[in-house]
């Protein structure tokens, strides 16, 4: 496992922030290590991308200008000759589907960006930030959403990180990332699709994708955990437990698998075993702001208002620029009759939100002012 500490020179829609190195690039495109097998690969570079990216970069000589050209063509509106890609997290798409739909989530955008960079001779890599996730409960199971980014090595200078998650593009700081091999990203793609299909009620199709995830990278604890989730949904508890345990053998601190094991054991009336996983999970997740917010919402559902307030306060202390945390706090303040505090919470949420999301906060603030 390669771990790098990076200055977050974030690449966003048409904007390069941070290091402005002027390294020259190889004249020829780099070989793209995506298999050309008959079986469709979700990360396969579609032929129609080649002329688009060569046109965007062929007249540029520096690394910065080539990267800028790639970003410009990805996000520029179609009416202006770009691809007009917009962020959409409803469906994880292949690179070909991104070009067809003009929509992508962070994984699909990263795949498109890395493929584009490699066509331009830029040795971009997949990577995963440390300690950045989002928690969600799906029925009795706990789901952790992960995040992927791209990086461009800049030795001996600071490497460049391209982060396409909208709420993170507005922040800069020090990134700890680990480089992901293509097999690991492919497994994450199939894992995403498995969860999406499961949420649509398509369990056989979800299991097929989960199997592909494990086959793509048998060492992926994420793939094992997701397959366990799908198997649990079909009532195959023994197989699900085996996958959770395999995930934990691969990564003993996999808090998603720990939470799912706890839920499975409780559902099987194995409370003493479940308690051990509960205690282990709480210890590992006490510094995870998203999990603290997750627990705060659970406490609110149980009408444990004091506990919810303490948990969301911890989440905000750990990560002060997450809009969702302030929304939770606003709900609690309104419940306690603290309208002024709730209004302040909404204003802070609006402050940290993306420009495109601020209108909904304006509406909430206006309604609260009227009330």
C-alpha positions in Angstrom: 0.0 0.0 0.0 1.4 3.4 -1.0 0.5 6.3 1.2 1.2 9.9 0.3 0.8 13.2 2.0 -0.4 15.7 -0.5 -1.1 19.4 -0.6 -4.6 19.6 -1.9 -4.1 21.4 -5.2 -7.7 20.8 -6.1 -8.9 20.5 -9.7 -12.5 21.6 -10.1 -14.8 22.7 -12.9 -12.4 24.6 -15.2 -10.2 25.7 -12.3 -6.7 24.6 -11.1 -5.9 25.7 -7.6 -2.6 25.4 -5.9 0.8 24.3 -7.4 1.4 25.7 -10.9 4.3 23.5 -12.1 5.3 23.7 -15.7 6.7 20.2 -16.4 6.8 19.1 -20.0 4.9 15.9 -20.8 5.7 12.9 -23.1 4.6 13.5 -26.7 2.8 10.2 -27.0 -0.2 9.0 -25.0 0.7 6.6 -22.2 -0.5 3.0 -22.4 -3.8 2.7 -20.6 -3.8 -0.5 -18.4 -7.5 -1.3 -19.0 -8.1 -4.8 -20.4 -9.2 -5.1 -24.0 -11.1 -8.4 -23.3 -14.4 -9.0 -25.0 -16.1 -8.7 -21.6 -17.2 -5.1 -21.1 -15.0 -3.3 -18.6 -16.6 -0.4 -16.8 -13.3 1.5 -16.9 -12.7 0.9 -20.6 -11.7 4.0 -22.5 -14.3 4.5 -25.2 -12.9 5.3 -28.7 -14.9 8.5 -29.0 -13.0 10.0 -26.0 -9.6 9.8 -27.9 -10.2 12.7 -30.4 -11.9 14.8 -27.8 -9.0 14.8 -25.4 -6.3 15.0 -28.0 -8.0 18.1 -29.4 -8.2 19.5 -25.8 -4.5 19.0 -25.1 -2.6 18.8 -28.4 -1.6 22.5 -28.5 -0.7 22.6 -24.8 2.9 22.1 -23.6 2.8 22.3 -19.8 1.3 20.0 -17.3 -0.9 22.8 -15.9 -2.3 23.8 -19.3 -3.0 20.2 -20.3 -4.8 19.5 -17.1 -6.7 22.7 -17.6 -7.7 21.7 -21.1 -9.0 18.4 -19.9 -11.1 20.0 -17.1 -12.4 22.6 -19.5 -13.7 20.1 -22.0 -15.2 17.9 -19.3 -17.2 20.6 -17.6 -17.7 23.2 -20.4 -21.4 23.2 -21.6 -22.1 21.2 -24.8 -23.4 24.4 -26.4 -19.8 25.7 -26.1 -18.2 22.6 -27.5 -17.6 20.8 -24.2 -18.9 17.6 -22.7 -21.1 19.4 -20.2 -20.7 16.7 -17.5 -22.7 17.4 -14.4 -22.5 15.7 -11.0 -25.1 13.1 -10.3 -24.8 10.4 -7.5 -28.0 8.5 -8.4 -26.1 5.9 -10.5 -22.5 4.8 -10.9 -21.7 4.9 -14.6 -19.1 3.4 -16.9 -16.9 5.9 -18.8 -19.0 5.2 -21.9 -22.2 5.9 -20.0 -20.8 9.1 -18.7 -20.2 10.3 -22.3 -23.7 9.1 -23.2 -25.6 10.6 -20.2 -23.4 13.6 -19.5 -23.7 12.8 -15.8 -21.3 11.2 -13.3 -20.6 10.7 -9.6 -17.1 11.0 -8.1 -16.0 7.5 -9.1 -17.2 7.8 -12.7 -15.8 11.4 -13.0 -12.5 10.1 -11.6 -12.4 7.3 -14.1 -13.2 9.7 -17.0 -10.5 12.1 -15.8 -7.8 9.5 -15.3 -8.5 8.0 -18.8 -8.4 11.5 -20.3 -5.1 12.3 -18.6 -3.5 9.1 -19.8 -4.6 9.8 -23.4 -2.7 13.1 -23.0 0.4 11.3 -21.7 -0.2 12.3 -18.1 0.5 9.5 -15.6 -2.6 10.0 -13.5 -3.5 7.5 -10.8 -6.6 6.5 -8.8 -6.5 7.2 -5.1 -8.6 7.2 -2.0 -8.5 9.9 0.8 -8.1 8.7 4.3 -10.8 9.3 6.9 -13.4 10.6 4.4 -16.7 8.8 4.3 -20.4 9.1 4.9 -22.6 6.8 7.0 -26.1 5.6 6.3 -28.4 3.0 7.7 -30.3 0.8 5.2 -32.8 -1.2 7.2 -30.9 -3.1 9.8 -27.5 -2.7 8.1 -25.0 0.1 8.3 -23.5 1.4 5.0 -20.4 3.5 4.7 -20.0 5.5 1.4 -16.4 5.8 0.3 -14.7 8.4 -1.9 -12.2 8.3 -4.7 -10.0 10.9 -6.2 -7.3 11.2 -8.9 -3.7 12.3 -8.4 -0.9 13.4 -10.8 2.6 12.8 -9.5 4.7 15.9 -9.5 8.0 14.8 -8.0 9.9 16.5 -6.5 7.1 19.0 -6.0 3.7 18.5 -4.3 1.4 16.1 -6.2 -1.9 17.3 -7.6 -5.2 15.9 -6.4 -8.4 16.1 -8.4 -11.4 15.8 -6.2 -14.8 15.7 -7.9 -17.0 15.5 -4.8 -18.9 18.9 -5.0 -18.9 19.7 -1.3 -15.2 19.1 -1.0 -14.1 21.2 -4.0 -14.5 24.4 -2.0 -12.0 23.3 0.7 -8.3 23.1 0.7 -5.9 21.4 3.1 -3.6 18.5 3.6 -4.7 15.3 2.1 -3.6 11.8 3.1 -4.4 9.5 0.3 -3.5 5.9 -0.8 -3.0 5.0 -4.4 -5.6 2.5 -5.7 -4.7 -0.1 -8.3 -7.2 -0.4 -11.2 -8.5 -3.8 -9.8 -9.5 -2.0 -6.6 -11.3 0.8 -8.4 -13.1 -1.8 -10.6 -14.2 -3.6 -7.4 -15.5 -0.3 -6.0 -17.5 0.3 -9.2 -19.2 -3.1 -9.0 -19.8 -2.7 -5.3 -21.5 0.7 -6.0 -23.7 -0.9 -8.6 -24.6 -3.8 -6.3 -25.8 -1.3 -3.6 -27.7 0.7 -6.2 -29.4 -2.3 -7.6 -30.2 -3.6 -4.1 -31.9 -0.3 -3.3 -34.0 -0.7 -6.4 -35.1 -4.2 -5.2 -33.2 -6.0 -7.9 -31.5 -8.6 -5.6 -30.3 -11.2 -8.2 -28.8 -8.4 -10.2 -27.2 -6.9 -7.1 -25.7 -10.2 -6.2 -24.2 -10.6 -9.7 -22.5 -7.2 -9.4 -21.3 -8.0 -5.9 -19.8 -11.3 -7.2 -18.0 -9.3 -9.9 -16.6 -7.0 -7.3 -15.1 -9.9 -5.3 -13.8 -11.5 -8.5 -12.3 -8.2 -9.6 -10.3 -7.8 -6.4 -10.5 -10.8 -3.9 -8.5 -8.7 -1.4 -11.0 -5.9 -1.2 -12.7 -5.8 2.2 -15.2 -3.4 0.7 -16.3 -5.9 -1.9 -16.6 -8.6 0.7 -18.7 -6.4 3.0 -21.0 -5.3 0.2 -21.6 -8.9 -0.9 -22.4 -9.7 2.7 -25.0 -6.9 2.7 -26.6 -8.3 -0.5 -26.6 -11.9 0.8 -28.1 -10.8 4.1 -30.9 -9.1 2.2 -31.7 -12.5 0.5 -31.8 -14.3 3.8 -28.4 -16.1 3.3 -27.1 -15.1 6.8 -24.4 -17.8 7.0 -22.8 -16.7 3.7 -23.2 -13.0 4.7 -21.5 -13.6 8.0 -18.7 -15.4 6.2 -18.2 -12.4 3.9 -18.2 -10.0 6.9 -15.6 -12.1 8.7 -13.5 -12.2 5.5 -13.7 -8.5 5.2 -12.5 -8.1 8.8 -9.7 -10.5 8.2 -8.6 -8.3 5.3 -9.1 -5.1 7.3 -9.7 -5.5 11.0 -10.7 -1.9 11.4 -13.4 -2.0 8.7 -16.0 -0.2 10.6 -18.7 -0.9 8.0 -18.3 -4.6 8.3 -18.1 -4.3 12.1 -21.5 -2.5 12.1 -23.0 -5.0 9.7 -21.8 -7.9 11.8 -23.4 -6.3 14.9 -26.7 -5.9 13.1 -26.6 -9.5 11.8 -25.8 -10.9 15.2 -28.5 -8.9 16.9 -31.1 -10.1 14.4 -29.9 -13.7 15.2 -30.4 -13.1 18.9 -26.6 -13.4 19.5 -26.6 -10.4 21.7 -23.4 -11.1 23.6 -21.4 -11.4 20.4 -23.1 -8.4 19.0 -22.1 -6.3 22.0 -18.5 -7.0 21.3 -18.8 -5.6 17.8 -20.8 -2.7 19.1 -18.0 -1.7 21.5 -15.3 -2.2 18.9 -17.2 -0.1 16.4 -17.8 2.7 18.8 -14.1 2.8 19.8 -12.9 2.9 16.2 -15.5 5.5 15.0 -15.4 8.0 17.9 -13.2 10.3 15.7 -15.4 9.9 12.6 -17.5 13.1 12.3 -19.9 11.4 9.8 -20.6 8.5 12.2 -21.2 10.9 15.1 -23.8 12.7 12.9 -25.3 9.3 12.0 -25.6 8.4 15.7 -27.1 11.8 16.4 -29.9 11.1 13.9 -30.5 7.7 15.4 -30.7 9.4 18.9 -33.3 11.9 17.5 -35.4 9.0 16.1 -35.3 7.5 19.6 -36.2 11.0 21.1 -33.0 11.0 23.0 -32.6 14.8 22.5 -29.7 15.5 24.9 -27.6 12.6 23.5 -28.4 13.8 19.9 -27.2 17.4 20.8 -23.9 16.1 22.2 -23.3 13.9 19.2 -23.9 16.5 16.6 -21.8 19.0 18.5 -19.0 16.5 18.4 -19.5 16.0 14.6 -19.3 19.8 14.1 -16.2 20.1 16.2 -14.5 17.3 14.2 -15.6 18.7 10.8 -16.8 22.3 11.0 -17.6 22.8 7.3 -20.2 20.0 6.6 -23.6 21.6 5.9 -25.5 18.5 6.8 -24.3 18.7 10.4 -25.8 22.2 10.8 -29.1 21.0 9.4 -29.2 18.3 12.1 -28.4 20.9 14.7 -31.1 23.2 13.3 -33.7 20.5 13.7 -32.7 20.0 17.3 -32.8 23.7 18.0 -36.2 24.1 16.5 -37.5 21.2 18.5 -36.2 22.9 21.6 -37.8 26.2 20.7 -34.5 27.9 19.9 -35.5 29.7 16.7 -32.6 32.1 16.7 -30.0 29.3 17.1 -31.7 27.3 14.4 -31.5 30.3 12.0 -27.8 30.7 12.8 -27.4 26.9 12.0 -29.1 27.3 8.6 -26.9 30.3 7.8 -23.8 28.3 8.6 -25.1 25.4 6.5 -25.7 27.9 3.6 -22.2 29.3 4.1 -20.5 25.9 3.6 -22.9 24.7 0.8 -22.0 24.8 -2.9 -23.4 27.8 -4.7 -25.9 25.6 -6.6 -27.3 24.3 -3.3 -27.7 27.6 -1.5 -31.1 28.4 -2.9 -32.7 25.7 -0.8 -31.1 27.1 2.3 -32.4 30.6 1.3 -35.9 29.1 1.2 -35.5 27.5 4.7 -34.1 30.7 6.1 -36.9 32.8 4.7 -39.6 30.4 6.1 -38.0 30.5 9.5 -37.8 34.3 9.5 -41.5 34.4 8.6 -42.4 32.0 11.4 
